[in-house]
Amino acid sequence: MRVVMIGAGYVGLVTGTCLADFGHNVTCVDRDADRIAALQAGAIPIFEPGLEELVANNAAAGRLAFAAELSAPVAAAEAVLIAVGTPARHGDGYADLTHVYTAAREIAAALDGYTVVIIKSTVPVGTGDEVERIIRQARPDADVSVVSNPEFLREGAAIVDFKRPDRIIAGVEDNRARAVVEALYRPLYLNQAPLLFVSRRTAELTKYAANAFLATKISFINEIADLCEKTGANVQDVARGIGMDNRIGPKFLNAGPGYGGSCFPKDIKALIKTAHDLKSPLRIVEAVASVNDERKRAIARKVIAACGGDVRGKTIGLLGLTFKPNTDDMREAPSLAIAATLRNGGARLRVHDPAGMEQAKALMGDGVEFVDSPYAAAEGADALALVTEWDAYRALDLARVAASMCAPVLVDLRNVYRTEEVESYGFAYYCVGRPMPKKSSV
């Protein structure tokens, strides 16, 4: 099948490359000429395990191409996928659909023959209707169907998620479009991936509902963690206990500094705004967003408390800056709020991340020292905070870390280590939602 992917960002590049790996002929189009030139030269603009090799293999096989102009590729395509950004709009938090609607107009001008336009971008309910209206207004003669097919890719595991999905949601309004979607995903039939056909508006809302529910689990377990600290209970055991109930499940029940990234924060804002506009407020989702915002500040205060309540003039090492491991994505990362609070308190920061430091430099500003190893971050520090649970931080040489620090204080915001193990090296150890000796309680 001849496929065009509008947008060569995270979703577009991963999805387009995986479709090419299935045997489709895919052209990824992006208005950023520098990005296209880099991709044509084999440079990958994002960090995603396995993606660089997959892009190279499919480009070499002639199944994957990159272009800055969409006219010719769209005219020849059977399916055109829109995977452009929908950031939170300034002021009200609603999804900014400028890029989606611009893509719709440009696609309309290039259509030739029956084409299915598939919206992969996360968009509010009714966006597909507006995209179809834009295309039909611009090209009344166009033979086109508009489909909603939201993505469910986890950064750091996106290729596996695409090739072995737990479900594919397709919002279609006619049988011809359904047949094209079935052909697009036919290579997944061997994996028995459930392909669920629903209405277009249902598909749009399903994406938001899924993200809101996962974010709810995160905020819920973080509040339970706070209660565990007050009662002497262990949040990890609580999470295991409730996660063994198959009605709840174990995923997204790891207490920590809150959620971030490119999806949850903006999608929840957009969902809340949609619900308010339609006079059907989502009180639980509103509480989830509020809890998460406060969580990041509360976690920073935990670090300050571990330093005796004052970080002025002290050096704090931060391990992990990205919002999760195995990505370089710094969007809405908890580390940003934590770093800002510590700096406002007068701390000097020394930070490390395996993949996200270039992105972090543009966001953290001056006064932050970026170092090339976790041990350099600990050197001479008054406290060390583990913010993102990269594998590289899971088996640190604790004796070396303790010996290099000004004061051996470890604040483990991801509960990576065992209390007894860390304290055996002379650390004052602080974690999240687990019992701690009185000398270490925050």
C-alpha positions, 0 to 999 in steps of 0.5 A: 500500500502507498502511504503518506505520513504527515509529520516526522516527529515521534509518532509519525516517524515511529509509525511510518517506519513500522508500516514500512517494515511491514512492507508498505511504501511509506513517505514521511513528509514534514515542513521542517526542511532541516529535519527531512535533510537530517533523516535523508542523511540517516540522522534520527532526531529523537531517541527511541531504542531500535528506531535508528536501525529500523529507519536505515534498513527500510530506507535502504530497502526503498520502502521508506522515504522522506520529503518536505513537499506533500503534493506528489506523495499524497496524489499517489497515496491510498492512505494519508496519515496525519501525525502532527503536534497538538500541544496545549493551547496557551490560556485555556489548555485546549488542544491547538489544532492549527497543524492538523487543520493546515495539514487537512487543507494541504492534503485537500489540494493534492488529492487524486482518486479515492483516499483515506485520511487517517488522523493519528494525532491526539485530537478532541472529539469532533476534530475528524468532523472538522477535518472532513468539512475542511477537505470537502469545502476545499475540494467538493470533488474529492473522493475521500474518507476521514478516519480516527486512528489514535496511537497508543505508543509508549516512549521507550517501547514504541516499536514493540507497542506498534508491532504487538499492540494490545488493541487498534482503535479505528473510528470509521464512517463507511465500509470503504474506509474500513477496508483500507484500514484493514489492509493497512494493519493486515500484517498484524493479524498474525499477532492476533491484534484486536482491531476494534472498529467504532464511530469516529467520535468514539475513537477520539474520546477513547484515546483521551479516556485511556490517558486520563485513566492511566494518569488517575492510577499514577495520582492515586498511588502517589496519594496512597504513598503519602498516606503510607508514610504517615501510617508506616505502611509500604506503598510498594506492597500496597500496589502489589496487593491491589495490582493482583486484582485483575480488575485493577492490574499492576501497571502505573502503580509505581509511586514517584514524582508524578507524571510528565511527558508529551501526552498525559499533561496536555491530553488531560488539559484538553479533555477537561476543557472539552468537558467544561465546554460541553457542560459535563465536567470531569471532577475526577480528572480535574483532581488528577491534574491538581494532585499531579501539579502539587506532587512535583512541588511536594517531591522537591520539598522532600529533597529539601527536608532531607537536607535539613530543611534548607538547601541554600548554598548546598550542592544537590545532584540529580540523576535522571532528567527525562520524564521516563527512562529510554527517551530523551523527552523532557516535556513536562518532566518532573525534574524541571519543577524539582530543579526550579524549586531547589534553585529557588531555594538557593541550591546549586545543581549538578545533573546527569541523564543518559539521553536527555541532557541536550534537551534539558540544557535548553529548559533548565537555563543557566546555573545548572552544571551538566556532567557526564556520569552519575558519579560526577553528579555525586562528587562533593554533593550534599545530597543526591536525588534519583529522579528518573529510574534509568537502568544505569542508576539501578546498580550504582557503586554505593560505596564510591558514591558515599565516599565522594559526597560531602554528605551521604544523603540519597533521596530515592524518588523511584524506590529503586533501592532497598533501605537496608542496603543503602544505609549499610553504606552510611547513607541517610536514605529517603524514599517514597511511601515506604517505612523508614527509620526515625532518623531518616523520616521526612 
